Amino acid sequence: MIRKAVIPAAGFGTRLLPASKSQPKEMLPIVDTPTIQYVVEEAVAAGITDILMIIGKGKRAIEEHFYRNFELELELEEKGKIKELEKLKRISDLANIHFVWQKELNGLGDAISYARDHVGNEPFAVLLGDTLVRSTSGESVTKQMIDVYERYHESVVALEEVEHDKVSRYGVMDGKVIDKNVYLVNSFVEKPDPKDAPSNLVIAGRYVLSPEIFDCIDKTVPGKNNEIQLTDAMRLLLEERAMYGLHFDGRRYDLGNRLDFIKTNIEFALMRDDLKDGLSAFIKELALEMV
Ligand code: UTP
């Protein structure tokens, strides 16, 4: 049973400056809900009951969001705003959420290493705090990955299909398909030239890792940007153990990137009954003005 998840959310978010200067990019809303709340909800829907968030300087707002605010609850109760009150209470009831500070921002691999004591000798899920994944079947992507882990008892990485000419932006999987949407990973190639890319399946911000990853992170030397990269540690893990890739049925949204951030807000708003009519009318109006 996988009960623990780690959500790294300590990064500077330089791609979203100035919005991310004094507030965490993971707290920027998609419609009216902070990105990281969707991430926590995905984990909870997968049966996760214990979450460790890796945070750092300037990330206090994340802690406050997941703690109860009794004054605000009282105020809502007194004003009879019961729906809002229930919504707020639900956030703090989602799971047991813990926080740890990454002392220096030395990369994603380094961020994960701070979870070692908390996770112990168990497999655990990793969900990037600035990335959403939405499954077309509606089932939590993390849940689908845990199912694969329970079948093979080895680490699992989420894979997203991208257009072939875009592979040079990502970590690309080299492997072979062994079951419906499941790959046995051979290796990962970081940002390859499209003509050298082993596939167009790329690492998509969700992982289920076996605890051996911690020793591999310890052995990983700084790589790109002089940071400890999780992909490099996963390559070391592949020398000792098998690893699987799940090509999930859906989309990934990288909210650390401006265009994705705007597109995601529009897409999620169009899925909301209270907003879709007004927004689609506005988009049509804009489109007409532009022709
Ligand atoms: P990114 O790769 O988006 O890095 O991190 P970043 O530094 O936050 O953003 P840019 O490139 O400067 O815009 C992916 C996830 O990993 C976390 C981030 O908070 C984000 O949720 N992360 C990254 C850490 O927790 N620690 C790190 O040292 C780096």
Boltz pocket constraint, residues with backbone or C-beta under 6 A from the ligand:
constraints:
  - pocket:
      binder: B
      contacts: [[A, 8], [A, 9], [A, 10], [A, 11], [A, 12], [A, 13], [A, 14], [A, 15], [A, 16], [A, 26], [A, 54], [A, 102], [A, 104], [A, 105], [A, 106], [A, 107], [A, 108], [A, 110], [A, 111], [A, 128], [A, 129], [A, 130], [A, 131], [A, 256]]
      max_distance: 6.0
